[in-house]
Amino acid sequence: MPIRKIIKLPHPTLRRQAHKVVDFNFELKTLVQDMIDTMRDEPGVGLAAPQINISQQIIVVEYPEDDSISDALSKLFVLINPEITQLSEEKVNGVEGCLSVPNLLGEVERSQSLIVIGQNKHGKKVAINAEGWLARIFQHEIDHLNGILFVDRTEILYQPDDMPDSSNV
């Protein structure tokens, strides 16, 4: 499948509310595969359709369920029309970056755990309980569907070489 071009800030699509997906057809399945291939090519742990200039509510996430396992054992999530239905009150700070905002990092406060519902690429309803970095990735990617970037949620931005020592990196 073709690798899609990732758009960068200040592209206007990154600031728009994405549209709900209503047609679960062959074109959607092709788009999802292109997104997976693009995310892996970068490499990234998540990608939202607006990042490839498609204003639809689609995200892909790939992250190891256990930090001790290899990337080959990562779990892949595809969510269409995702909606966070529950966020933990416990918040944690963590360093984030973004493929659409290259060469910048920022510390962002996010909920430690969440429940997200949506649909898979066939339109079947799914629910995911996530915590830690996986929960952070889902929050980051779903923000993209609402026109929000991590730079909107941080007060301090760093270039990767200027990042202070931190156990979160």
Steps between C-alpha positions, in 0.01 A plus 500: 500500500622853437658708772299819546650845550468625856392863508667741740384789713367759397301298242130588557376138498685446828275759667163370375249268664513174303184350352342176619550200275173359367614274215695189601600412147808384310635856479494526881689173539759621247535832684546318834776283352669808352487664844656194666777488239561876532514484882750213487710671232549817707529318758225603739275342761180665379351682204171682446344545156520884516880462512487368143253773397191278532239664721343179629483350849753219459800419717756223502715423804779246539677461831635210706262394775806436718808725483722192530383341176637571156336712232423179312250418776324835494122513491332688218178695561278645227218722622238669288285773658678463837354659809651509846223402740696499822820671618668430831527783748867408545713714271862451400750715315687358204709621210328494162598568145305484176567407139311815393709724729854381428799583719295610801415324825289614791391378840126434499270402785262217408273258680677183614226272367192509280228309326456573131226365276479503124474268205747279322557523124199271444266723703482267801488678838807468720598623846856532627626549854844660492742634756843657511665587170232320300234723658719803421528396135123461465442844657761656267355342184137575592604862562605509133142414401385811688760736352713499817876450499732422791646850467160631612528301824854588606656814642860411416628372167842344448708399205609138550864594570396761760273270699594493868577162655176330588390150586197549270700519177 
